[in-house]
Amino acid sequence: MYRYDEFDRTFVLERIAEFRDQVQRRLSGELTEDQFKPLRLMNGVYLQLHAYMLRIAIPYGTLSSAQLRVLAQIARDHDRGYGHFTTRQNLQFNWIALKDVPEILEKLASVEMHAIQTSGNCIRNVTADHFAGAAADEIADPRPYAEMLRQWSSLHPEFTFLPRKFKVAVTGAPHDRAAIKVHDIGLQLTRDDEGRLGFVVHVGGGQGRTPMIAETIRDFLPEEDLLAYCEAILRVYNLDGRRDNKYKARIKILVHETGAAEFAAAVEAEFAALKGETAPLPPDEVARIAAYFAPPAFAAMPARSEAFDRALHDDPAFARFAARNVHPHKVPGHAIVTVSLKPVGTPPGDATAAQMEAVADIAERYSFGEIRVSHEQNLVLPHVRRDDLPAVFAALSQAELATPNAGLVTDIISCPGLDYCALATARSIPVAERLTERFADLDRQHAIGDLKIKISGCINACGHHHVGHIGILGLERNGEEFYQITLGGSGDESCAIGEIVGKGFSSAEIVDAVETVIDTYLGLRNAPQETFLTAYRRVGEAPFREALYAAAQ
């Protein structure tokens, strides 16, 4: 993991001191809320429906046990005993008091964390594949490059006040677990015919009011040109992006209106000019940062584990957990474990202080003290010996964190919605809770198979509903909440925006409507192995539309 140097420490502490003064001026009345707003947003503080919210950056989703313990302490001392992990690999505390924020920031700084650039029209937290450095299919670990981008973008003088917020995601594997094609810049590590490492560059993806899939503007960008090329993209956007209409200010609109080819040509021209004045990424700097992400000292283990096989045979609950929440690791004898934050009837992505501490303890004992946050609102133990998997399962079960539903119908993504968010137009958490209760039976979940339900409480799409296999968008109509269903979305390498199937459903109808969609799928799939998305792409929306609106009458 990356460790702060003297510059990082000084920078963060100076920022905390500056914000402490700003908070005191706001509390004394010297600053109005309008004057304070841009200052608090630069430090990750939002004013939600009921309280201030603090959004904490977790760069590329990587946490240490020590950091997670501090987050648990903050949840217990300054919030209501829990935190909410988001689709941007961040953590939000939704019930903080403004007077406590400087103290919270000091606690974060003690474990090399902060909340800078988690809001505002700047380059936000750079996200990455949550299996980075561990995945069996990985070409290279994307986290060193995400860290380089983080350092480059932090308070970048040109890009602190962009036309709109800007999001970057990096993946190092052919299977996209970071949803790079719905980001402003999506970077996929690859190798050219000569074996050189570089990136496929995608630009102009995004969800929200106008969902778009990113355009590929470079099939191969050499590793050493990463920062210069990203700077060229940002310069073109900063110059030409709309500032007169915030709904048209994202780079996706610029790429769409300009045309991908013309936009790429503008970037290439800016890049050519930059190469004349900006040195390539120095190899020694790449090596220095990459060293922070050196793999742990894995013990030599046989690929097969007798302890694991015995537990599979003897314990059906463990076998079910292993089938869904245990994933292949690049090192023989090891595995990756998904810690589901989606037990039945609870808000997706929430974790109590006690649960955070339990995960920190388990990670310290069994996963080299390392935890990941996924954009799907779960936690990950990236480096577990297969021999230790039964003990990890037992410890997670004791903490009520062993739900065996990764990738299943109850592994729902949901934004906070109208329970917290001032922008929301409908509740999303209660819908998620009712869906998990409807599909609580594990045999039924496993029979349905891979299925991603994603719920947003407004058009901003923080719940990624556009790329859900089943997407649900909550809206307001005549003072009542209703929910629009989209089908066929995907956030991986087969990225697709879901199609709206028809008129919305009331809060009372939406769970039944989703069940109708799923029952229709089960009736038309050509084999138990055919996933929902494959079946939908084979048959189209017609049978689902017919079933939905016949049932609604």
C-alpha positions as a printed NumPy array, in Angstrom:
array([[  0.   ,   0.   ,   0.   ],
       [  1.08 ,   3.578,  -0.627],
       [  2.626,   5.371,   2.348],
       [  2.633,   9.129,   2.848],
       [  5.92 ,  10.964,   2.461],
       [  6.752,  14.186,   4.277],
       [  5.024,  16.297,   1.63 ],
       [  1.79 ,  14.294,   1.923],
       [  1.733,  14.595,   5.711],
       [  2.451,  18.315,   5.72 ],
       [ -0.071,  18.999,   2.977],
       [ -2.915,  17.145,   4.712],
       [ -2.231,  18.656,   8.146],
       [ -2.089,  22.178,   6.71 ],
       [ -5.385,  21.564,   4.954],
       [ -6.991,  20.402,   8.22 ],
       [ -5.774,  23.508,  10.037],
       [ -7.156,  25.717,   7.288],
       [-10.544,  23.983,   7.379],
       [-10.697,  24.095,  11.19 ],
       [-10.554,  27.882,  10.927],
       [-13.248,  27.894,   8.235],
       [-15.536,  25.695,  10.368],
       [-15.101,  27.987,  13.364],
       [-15.966,  31.009,  11.227],
       [-19.103,  29.256,   9.983],
       [-20.183,  28.232,  13.494],
       [-19.63 ,  31.782,  14.767],
       [-21.749,  33.21 ,  11.966],
       [-18.848,  35.018,  10.337],
       [-19.448,  32.935,   7.193],
       [-22.914,  32.356,   5.756],
       [-23.869,  28.905,   4.459],
       [-23.527,  30.183,   0.885],
       [-20.01 ,  31.449,   1.632],
       [-19.103,  28.245,   3.462],
       [-20.464,  25.834,   0.843],
       [-17.52 ,  25.896,  -1.627],
       [-15.075,  25.598,   1.285],
       [-16.759,  22.567,   2.827],
       [-17.204,  20.869,  -0.532],
       [-13.445,  21.09 ,  -1.123],
       [-13.11 ,  19.045,   2.064],
       [-15.771,  16.445,   1.318],
       [-18.525,  17.888,   3.539],
       [-22.088,  17.921,   2.187],
       [-25.289,  19.251,   3.748],
       [-27.856,  16.458,   3.361],
       [-31.533,  16.322,   4.309],
       [-31.004,  15.795,   8.029],
       [-27.348,  16.479,   8.822],
       [-23.92 ,  17.105,   7.398],
       [-22.337,  14.205,   5.53 ],
       [-18.594,  13.577,   5.266],
       [-17.309,  11.613,   2.267],
       [-13.916,  10.03 ,   2.878],
       [-11.601,   9.087,   0.03 ],
       [-10.434,   5.486,  -0.214],
       [ -8.033,   5.726,  -3.166],
       [ -8.493,   2.853,  -5.61 ],
       [-10.536,   1.1  ,  -2.909],
       [ -7.547,  -0.074,  -0.841],
       [ -7.657,  -0.013,   2.965],
       [ -5.428,  -1.318,   5.743],
       [ -6.717,  -2.894,   8.939],
       [ -5.484,   0.162,  10.866],
       [ -7.423,   2.508,   8.591],
       [-10.614,   0.471,   8.87 ],
       [-10.344,   0.49 ,  12.663],
       [-10.14 ,   4.291,  12.646],
       [-13.2  ,   4.456,  10.389],
       [-14.991,   2.245,  12.937],
       [-13.916,   4.568,  15.755],
       [-15.265,   7.58 ,  13.86 ],
       [-18.555,   5.763,  13.24 ],
       [-18.886,   5.044,  16.944],
       [-17.726,   8.418,  18.293],
       [-19.108,  10.867,  15.723],
       [-21.904,   9.147,  13.782],
       [-24.641,   6.668,  14.663],
       [-22.411,   3.631,  14.808],
       [-22.127,   2.804,  11.125],
       [-20.776,   4.013,   7.794],
       [-21.933,   3.676,   4.203],
       [-19.594,   2.34 ,   1.493],
       [-20.396,   3.906,  -1.87 ],
       [-20.228,   3.06 ,  -5.566],
       [-17.125,   5.279,  -5.823],
       [-15.151,   3.133,  -3.339],
       [-15.563,   5.882,  -0.737],
       [-17.074,   5.848,   2.748],
       [-19.779,   8.277,   3.859],
       [-20.794,   9.248,   7.369],
       [-24.32 ,  10.619,   7.158],
       [-24.934,  11.97 ,  10.677],
       [-21.881,  14.015,  11.659],
       [-21.873,  17.362,  13.494],
       [-20.016,  20.132,  11.709],
       [-18.096,  21.037,  14.877],
       [-16.581,  17.527,  14.906],
       [-15.274,  17.523,  11.339],
       [-11.771,  18.916,  12.065],
       [-11.286,  16.283,  14.787],
       [-12.494,  13.575,  12.397],
       [-10.058,  14.785,   9.741],
       [ -7.228,  14.638,  12.278],
       [ -8.129,  11.039,  13.097],
       [ -8.133,  10.221,   9.403],
       [ -4.747,  11.896,   8.918],
       [ -3.284,   9.738,  11.693],
       [ -3.745,   6.737,   9.353],
       [ -2.976,   8.558,   6.102],
       [ -6.522,   9.276,   4.973],
       [ -8.417,  12.441,   4.042],
       [-11.567,  13.748,   2.352],
       [ -9.968,  16.101,  -0.182],
       [-11.487,  16.125,  -3.69 ],
       [-14.355,  13.814,  -2.795],
       [-16.662,  16.586,  -4.005],
       [-16.583,  19.652,  -6.224],
       [-15.849,  20.147,  -9.917],
       [-12.47 ,  18.467,  -9.786],
       [-10.887,  15.082, -10.443],
       [-12.535,  12.822,  -7.868],
       [-11.257,   9.665,  -6.178],
       [ -9.529,   7.457,  -8.769],
       [-11.108,   4.005,  -8.611],
       [ -9.774,   0.615,  -9.638],
       [-10.592,  -3.074,  -9.883],
       [-11.27 ,  -4.28 ,  -6.324],
       [ -9.361,  -7.503,  -7.098],
       [ -6.269,  -5.511,  -8.188],
       [ -2.968,  -7.203,  -7.409],
       [ -4.706, -10.501,  -6.728],
       [ -6.916, -11.409,  -9.698],
       [ -5.982, -14.531, -11.627],
       [ -6.799, -12.812, -14.951],
       [ -4.786,  -9.654, -14.287],
       [ -2.284,  -8.349, -16.855],
       [ -0.776,  -5.897, -14.368],
       [ -1.742,  -4.281, -11.06 ],
       [ -3.585,  -1.027, -11.888],
       [ -3.111,   0.536,  -8.43 ],
       [  0.353,   2.054,  -9.011],
       [ -1.077,   3.938, -11.985],
       [ -4.147,   4.975, -10.004],
       [ -1.788,   6.317,  -7.338],
       [  0.212,   8.262,  -9.938],
       [ -3.038,   9.765, -11.192],
       [ -4.073,  10.598,  -7.624],
       [ -0.817,  12.417,  -6.925],
       [ -0.909,  14.223, -10.261],
       [ -4.545,  15.311,  -9.882],
       [ -4.53 ,  16.378,  -6.212],
       [ -5.072,  20.157,  -6.224],
       [ -3.83 ,  20.342,  -9.8  ],
       [ -3.864,  24.114, -10.464],
       [ -5.459,  23.766, -13.899],
       [ -8.103,  21.221, -12.948],
       [ -9.447,  22.303,  -9.559],
       [-12.423,  24.128, -11.113],
       [-13.489,  22.063, -14.122],
       [-16.808,  22.536, -15.924],
       [-18.116,  19.578, -13.881],
       [-16.911,  16.75 , -11.645],
       [-14.544,  14.268, -13.284],
       [-14.133,  10.56 , -12.593],
       [-11.349,   8.175, -13.605],
       [-11.257,   4.373, -13.304],
       [ -8.431,   1.93 , -14.034],
       [ -8.476,  -1.824, -14.543],
       [ -5.688,  -4.292, -15.139],
       [ -7.658,  -7.266, -16.422],
       [ -9.637,  -8.135, -19.577],
       [-12.74 ,  -8.662, -17.417],
       [-13.785,  -5.184, -16.367],
       [-14.643,  -5.107, -12.664],
       [-14.24 ,  -1.304, -12.443],
       [-16.96 ,  -0.174, -14.896],
       [-14.4  ,   1.869, -16.846],
       [-16.71 ,   2.521, -19.794],
       [-19.091,   4.626, -17.727],
       [-16.364,   6.97 , -16.471],
       [-15.069,  10.267, -17.818],
       [-11.756,   8.498, -18.431],
       [-11.515,   4.714, -18.331],
       [ -8.092,   3.099, -18.583],
       [ -7.481,  -0.577, -19.315],
       [ -3.978,  -1.966, -18.946],
       [ -2.842,  -3.985, -21.944],
       [  0.289,  -5.122, -23.784],
       [  1.124,  -4.448, -27.402],
       [  2.52 ,  -6.982, -29.871],
       [  6.019,  -6.385, -28.51 ],
       [  4.955,  -6.992, -24.921],
       [  5.173,  -3.346, -23.829],
       [  2.773,  -2.272, -21.115],
       [  0.282,   0.477, -21.88 ],
       [ -3.363,   1.483, -21.822],
       [ -6.502,   1.378, -23.901],
       [ -8.021,   4.84 , -23.32 ],
       [-11.79 ,   5.345, -23.145],
       [-13.28 ,   8.83 , -22.767],
       [-16.747,  10.268, -22.325],
       [-18.637,   7.609, -20.424],
       [-21.088,   8.39 , -17.676],
       [-24.53 ,   7.797, -16.266],
       [-26.932,  10.346, -14.819],
       [-29.367,  12.391, -16.842],
       [-27.744,  11.452, -20.171],
       [-26.13 ,   8.001, -19.889],
       [-23.374,   7.26 , -22.397],
       [-20.768,   4.58 , -23.012],
       [-17.229,   5.889, -23.38 ],
       [-15.56 ,   6.105, -26.77 ],
       [-12.17 ,   4.476, -27.322],
       [ -9.768,   7.195, -28.438],
       [ -6.481,   5.276, -28.09 ],
       [ -5.969,   1.534, -28.606],
       [ -2.521,   1.685, -27.06 ],
       [ -0.989,   4.441, -24.96 ],
       [  2.558,   3.673, -23.762],
       [  2.931,   3.55 , -19.989],
       [  5.307,   6.513, -19.877],
       [  2.74 ,   8.79 , -21.562],
       [ -0.061,   8.213, -19.056],
       [  0.   ,  11.559, -17.25 ],
       [  0.729,  13.672, -20.323],
       [ -2.128,  12.082, -22.249],
       [ -4.586,  12.474, -19.367],
       [ -3.477,  16.104, -19.066],
       [ -4.203,  16.583, -22.763],
       [ -7.718,  15.168, -22.311],
       [ -8.369,  17.431, -19.327],
       [ -7.042,  20.503, -21.128],
       [ -9.347,  19.953, -24.097],
       [-12.276,  19.426, -21.757],
       [-11.417,  22.381, -19.544],
       [-11.224,  24.667, -22.581],
       [-14.211,  23.398, -24.576],
       [-16.555,  21.908, -21.962],
       [-19.872,  23.663, -21.387],
       [-20.031,  26.015, -18.397],
       [-23.369,  27.64 , -19.19 ],
       [-25.491,  24.56 , -18.391],
       [-24.494,  22.095, -15.681],
       [-26.639,  19.387, -17.28 ],
       [-24.464,  19.567, -20.383],
       [-21.136,  20.192, -18.682],
       [-19.758,  16.657, -18.428],
       [-17.084,  15.539, -20.87 ],
       [-19.479,  12.924, -22.288],
       [-21.563,  15.754, -23.777],
       [-18.47 ,  17.364, -25.291],
       [-17.364,  14.066, -26.853],
       [-20.883,  13.389, -28.147],
       [-21.407,  16.864, -29.608],
       [-17.887,  17.159, -31.021],
       [-17.736,  13.595, -32.315],
       [-15.308,  10.986, -31.046],
       [-12.91 ,  11.317, -33.996],
       [-12.7  ,  15.109, -33.784],
       [-12.353,  15.02 , -30.01 ],
       [ -9.567,  12.416, -30.275],
       [ -7.786,  14.592, -32.855],
       [ -7.922,  17.58 , -30.477],
       [ -6.488,  15.463, -27.674],
       [ -3.716,  14.136, -29.923],
       [ -2.784,  17.666, -30.975],
       [ -2.649,  18.82 , -27.341],
       [ -0.708,  15.691, -26.416],
       [  1.856,  16.355, -29.157],
       [  2.356,  19.871, -27.824],
       [  2.644,  18.62 , -24.258],
       [  5.234,  16.005, -25.186],
       [  7.485,  18.817, -26.262],
       [  7.333,  20.46 , -22.822],
       [  6.498,  17.595, -20.449],
       [  8.922,  14.77 , -19.74 ],
       [  7.586,  11.204, -19.982],
       [  6.765,   9.415, -16.755],
       [ 10.233,   8.622, -15.321],
       [ 10.914,   4.872, -15.029],
       [ 12.457,   5.343, -11.58 ],
       [  9.287,   7.076, -10.372],
       [  7.149,   4.264, -11.784],
       [  9.372,   1.767,  -9.987],
       [  9.262,   3.774,  -6.743],
       [  5.479,   3.869,  -6.613],
       [  5.094,   0.29 ,  -7.856],
       [  7.271,  -0.851,  -4.946],
       [  4.563,   0.272,  -2.533],
       [  2.267,  -2.268,  -4.156],
       [  4.673,  -5.191,  -4.107],
       [  2.788,  -8.426,  -3.389],
       [  2.827,  -9.757,   0.171],
       [  5.203, -12.529,   1.185],
       [  2.98 , -15.395,   0.077],
       [  3.835, -18.79 ,   1.497],
       [  4.426, -21.551,  -1.031],
       [  1.189, -23.539,  -0.989],
       [ -0.206, -26.376,  -3.06 ],
       [ -2.979, -25.295,  -5.394],
       [ -5.385, -27.693,  -3.714],
       [ -6.283, -27.399,  -0.026],
       [ -7.402, -30.456,   1.923],
       [ -8.878, -28.247,   4.662],
       [-10.923, -26.361,   2.068],
       [-12.121, -29.545,   0.345],
       [-13.069, -31.121,   3.664],
       [-15.107, -28.057,   4.683],
       [-16.868, -28.084,   1.309],
       [-17.898, -31.671,   1.94 ],
       [-18.842, -31.333,   5.602],
       [-20.5  , -27.905,   5.779],
       [-23.24 , -26.998,   3.255],
       [-23.285, -23.386,   4.474],
       [-19.572, -23.029,   3.797],
       [-19.959, -24.708,   0.4  ],
       [-22.631, -22.179,  -0.531],
       [-20.426, -19.295,   0.616],
       [-17.433, -20.639,  -1.313],
       [-19.489, -21.018,  -4.499],
       [-20.384, -17.315,  -4.586],
       [-17.962, -15.336,  -2.417],
       [-14.601, -17.042,  -3.066],
       [-12.725, -16.137,  -6.255],
       [ -9.546, -17.308,  -8.038],
       [ -6.219, -15.798,  -6.991],
       [ -3.107, -15.438,  -9.12 ],
       [ -0.988, -17.243,  -6.489],
       [ -1.56 , -21.001,  -6.036],
       [ -3.101, -21.987,  -2.733],
       [ -4.712, -18.573,  -2.197],
       [ -8.123, -17.015,  -2.866],
       [ -9.995, -13.712,  -2.894],
       [-13.006, -13.387,  -0.575],
       [-15.985, -11.05 ,  -1.051],
       [-17.418,  -9.84 ,   2.247],
       [-21.036,  -9.097,   1.41 ],
       [-22.549,  -5.964,   2.949],
       [-25.969,  -7.083,   1.705],
       [-27.637,  -9.211,   4.384],
       [-31.403,  -9.536,   4.03 ],
       [-33.378,  -6.457,   5.049],
       [-30.496,  -4.002,   5.563],
       [-29.287,  -0.992,   3.532],
       [-26.756,  -2.059,   0.884],
       [-23.227,  -0.91 ,   1.669],
       [-23.781,  -0.154,   5.362],
       [-21.368,  -1.582,   7.942],
       [-21.494,  -1.102,  11.69 ],
       [-18.473,  -0.084,  13.72 ],
       [-18.324,  -3.59 ,  15.186],
       [-18.416,  -5.131,  11.715],
       [-15.64 ,  -2.853,  10.471],
       [-13.517,  -3.868,  13.444],
       [-14.281,  -7.533,  12.801],
       [-13.196,  -7.234,   9.155],
       [-10.044,  -5.381,  10.241],
       [ -9.208,  -8.205,  12.659],
       [ -9.913, -10.92 ,  10.073],
       [ -7.834,  -9.1  ,   7.448],
       [ -4.948,  -8.703,   9.862],
       [ -4.973, -12.388,  10.72 ],
       [ -5.743, -13.898,   7.326],
       [ -5.213, -11.314,   4.527],
       [ -1.96 ,  -9.474,   5.284],
       [ -3.92 ,  -6.623,   6.875],
       [ -5.415,  -5.539,   3.554],
       [ -9.045,  -4.831,   2.62 ],
       [-10.633,  -3.565,  -0.568],
       [-13.851,  -1.649,  -1.155],
       [-15.727,  -2.583,  -4.32 ],
       [-17.836,  -0.212,  -6.387],
       [-20.58 ,  -2.783,  -5.808],
       [-20.64 ,  -1.746,  -2.123],
       [-18.976,  -4.823,  -0.664],
       [-15.643,  -5.382,   1.055],
       [-12.949,  -7.743,  -0.19 ],
       [-10.2  ,  -9.752,   1.508],
       [ -7.733,  -9.981,  -1.369],
       [ -5.13 , -12.483,  -0.141],
       [ -6.475, -15.446,   1.86 ],
       [ -4.842, -18.873,   2.014],
       [ -7.255, -21.55 ,   0.884],
       [ -6.426, -23.48 ,   4.062],
       [ -7.766, -20.521,   6.075],
       [-11.063, -20.122,   4.212],
       [-13.128, -22.201,   6.707],
       [-11.799, -20.08 ,   9.604],
       [-12.477, -16.856,   7.678],
       [-16.04 , -18.031,   6.989],
       [-16.567, -18.796,  10.686],
       [-15.268, -15.375,  11.729],
       [-17.401, -13.588,   9.127],
       [-20.449, -15.592,  10.226],
       [-19.931, -14.472,  13.823],
       [-19.925, -10.84 ,  12.593],
       [-23.045, -11.451,  10.437],
       [-20.977, -10.809,   7.319],
       [-21.053, -14.228,   5.636],
       [-24.081, -13.765,   3.375],
       [-23.333, -16.044,   0.367],
       [-24.862, -13.8  ,  -2.264],
       [-22.048, -12.152,  -4.251],
       [-23.412, -11.474,  -7.731],
       [-26.87 , -12.814,  -6.925],
       [-30.269, -11.132,  -6.899],
       [-29.885,  -9.823,  -3.312],
       [-26.41 ,  -8.357,  -3.923],
       [-28.096,  -5.065,  -4.774],
       [-26.393,  -1.726,  -5.397],
       [-28.351,   1.201,  -3.989],
       [-27.716,   4.876,  -3.4  ],
       [-28.888,   6.424,  -0.071],
       [-31.89 ,   7.967,  -1.852],
       [-34.483,  10.134,  -0.181],
       [-33.66 ,   8.757,   3.272],
       [-30.565,  10.987,   3.248],
       [-29.845,  12.775,  -0.015],
       [-31.06 ,  16.319,  -0.703],
       [-31.048,  15.624,  -4.463],
       [-33.108,  12.429,  -4.352],
       [-36.651,  12.232,  -5.665],
       [-37.554,   8.823,  -4.204],
       [-36.444,   6.298,  -1.623],
       [-34.127,   3.551,  -2.775],
       [-33.021,   1.806,   0.446],
       [-36.535,   0.534,   1.368],
       [-36.95 ,  -0.906,  -2.131],
       [-33.624,  -2.714,  -1.801],
       [-34.6  ,  -4.033,   1.615],
       [-37.958,  -5.315,   0.384],
       [-36.345,  -6.99 ,  -2.624],
       [-33.832,  -8.813,  -0.446],
       [-36.678,  -9.968,   1.774],
       [-38.698, -11.173,  -1.24 ],
       [-35.731, -13.168,  -2.576],
       [-34.261, -14.164,   0.79 ],
       [-34.438, -17.909,   0.12 ],
       [-30.897, -18.956,  -0.81 ],
       [-32.02 , -21.902,  -2.929],
       [-34.111, -19.513,  -4.984],
       [-31.234, -17.045,  -5.321],
       [-28.853, -19.731,  -6.549],
       [-31.469, -21.063,  -8.958],
       [-31.839, -17.575, -10.465],
       [-28.053, -17.237, -10.81 ],
       [-26.001, -14.191, -11.771],
       [-28.196, -11.083, -11.699],
       [-27.302,  -7.485, -10.89 ],
       [-30.072,  -5.214,  -9.595],
       [-29.101,  -1.559,  -9.198],
       [-31.272,   1.177,  -7.713],
       [-31.012,   4.976,  -7.887],
       [-33.179,   7.45 ,  -6.011],
       [-32.874,  10.115,  -8.702],
       [-31.701,  10.768, -12.243],
       [-28.111,  11.356, -11.067],
       [-27.719,   7.55 , -11.06 ],
       [-25.42 ,   7.152,  -8.046],
       [-26.888,   3.643,  -7.786],
       [-25.682,   2.806, -11.337],
       [-29.189,   1.766, -12.405],
       [-28.382,   2.408, -16.071],
       [-25.928,  -0.519, -16.088],
       [-27.951,  -2.905, -13.954],
       [-29.202,  -6.097, -15.55 ],
       [-32.364,  -4.855, -13.87 ],
       [-32.172,  -1.132, -13.16 ],
       [-34.622,   0.76 , -10.967],
       [-34.915,   4.56 , -11.032],
       [-36.981,   6.259,  -8.358],
       [-38.811,   9.424,  -9.389],
       [-41.534,  11.685,  -8.043],
       [-44.893,  12.149,  -9.763],
       [-47.653,  14.29 ,  -8.28 ],
       [-46.128,  13.978,  -4.831],
       [-45.835,  10.182,  -5.007],
       [-42.821,   7.95 ,  -5.532],
       [-42.799,   5.75 ,  -8.599],
       [-40.143,   3.56 , -10.124],
       [-39.019,   3.085, -13.702],
       [-37.499,  -0.253, -14.744],
       [-34.656,  -0.648, -17.241],
       [-33.428,  -4.003, -18.519],
       [-30.267,  -5.283, -20.165],
       [-27.682,  -2.887, -18.752],
       [-24.127,  -3.986, -18.007],
       [-21.114,  -2.281, -16.467],
       [-18.398,  -4.739, -17.503],
       [-16.477,  -5.182, -20.767],
       [-19.813,  -5.836, -22.54 ],
       [-21.003,  -2.428, -21.318],
       [-24.58 ,  -1.489, -22.219],
       [-27.148,   1.07 , -21.09 ],
       [-30.383,  -0.556, -19.988],
       [-33.576,  -0.039, -21.973],
       [-36.67 ,   1.49 , -20.381],
       [-39.435,  -1.103, -20.691],
       [-42.459,   1.113, -20.083],
       [-44.308,   3.227, -17.569],
       [-43.228,   3.289, -13.939],
       [-44.582,   1.375, -10.964],
       [-45.685,   2.665,  -7.584],
       [-43.74 ,   1.897,  -4.425],
       [-46.316,  -0.763,  -3.608],
       [-45.957,  -2.366,  -7.064],
       [-42.234,  -2.275,  -7.752],
       [-41.153,  -5.435,  -5.903],
       [-43.896,  -7.459,  -7.597],
       [-42.817,  -5.993, -10.937],
       [-39.2  ,  -7.093, -10.412],
       [-40.392, -10.55 ,  -9.444],
       [-42.419, -10.675, -12.67 ],
       [-39.29 ,  -9.825, -14.67 ],
       [-37.322, -12.568, -12.942],
       [-40.086, -15.151, -13.303],
       [-40.313, -14.297, -17.004],
       [-36.59 , -14.885, -17.358],
       [-36.798, -18.231, -15.574],
       [-39.566, -19.275, -17.94 ],
       [-37.726, -18.402, -21.126],
       [-34.073, -19.229, -20.437],
       [-32.899, -22.15 , -22.548],
       [-30.849, -23.777, -19.765],
       [-30.184, -23.215, -16.056],
       [-26.734, -21.929, -17.042],
       [-28.107, -19.153, -19.256],
       [-27.784, -15.927, -17.291],
       [-30.4  , -13.19 , -17.17 ],
       [-28.281, -10.87 , -19.302],
       [-27.577, -13.525, -21.936],
       [-31.247, -14.431, -22.112],
       [-32.309, -10.801, -22.356],
       [-29.886, -10.159, -25.188],
       [-31.207, -13.234, -26.975],
       [-34.934, -12.484, -26.72 ],
       [-35.104,  -8.706, -26.272],
       [-37.501,  -6.721, -24.137],
       [-40.822,  -7.829, -25.704],
       [-41.611, -10.831, -23.443],
       [-40.685,  -8.85 , -20.341],
       [-42.787,  -5.873, -21.362],
       [-45.75 ,  -8.13 , -22.105],
       [-45.469,  -9.892, -18.737],
       [-45.012,  -6.678, -16.79 ],
       [-47.945,  -4.793, -18.152],
       [-50.28 ,  -7.753, -18.357],
       [-49.607,  -8.301, -14.66 ],
       [-50.112,  -4.603, -13.896],
       [-53.635,  -4.469, -15.281]])
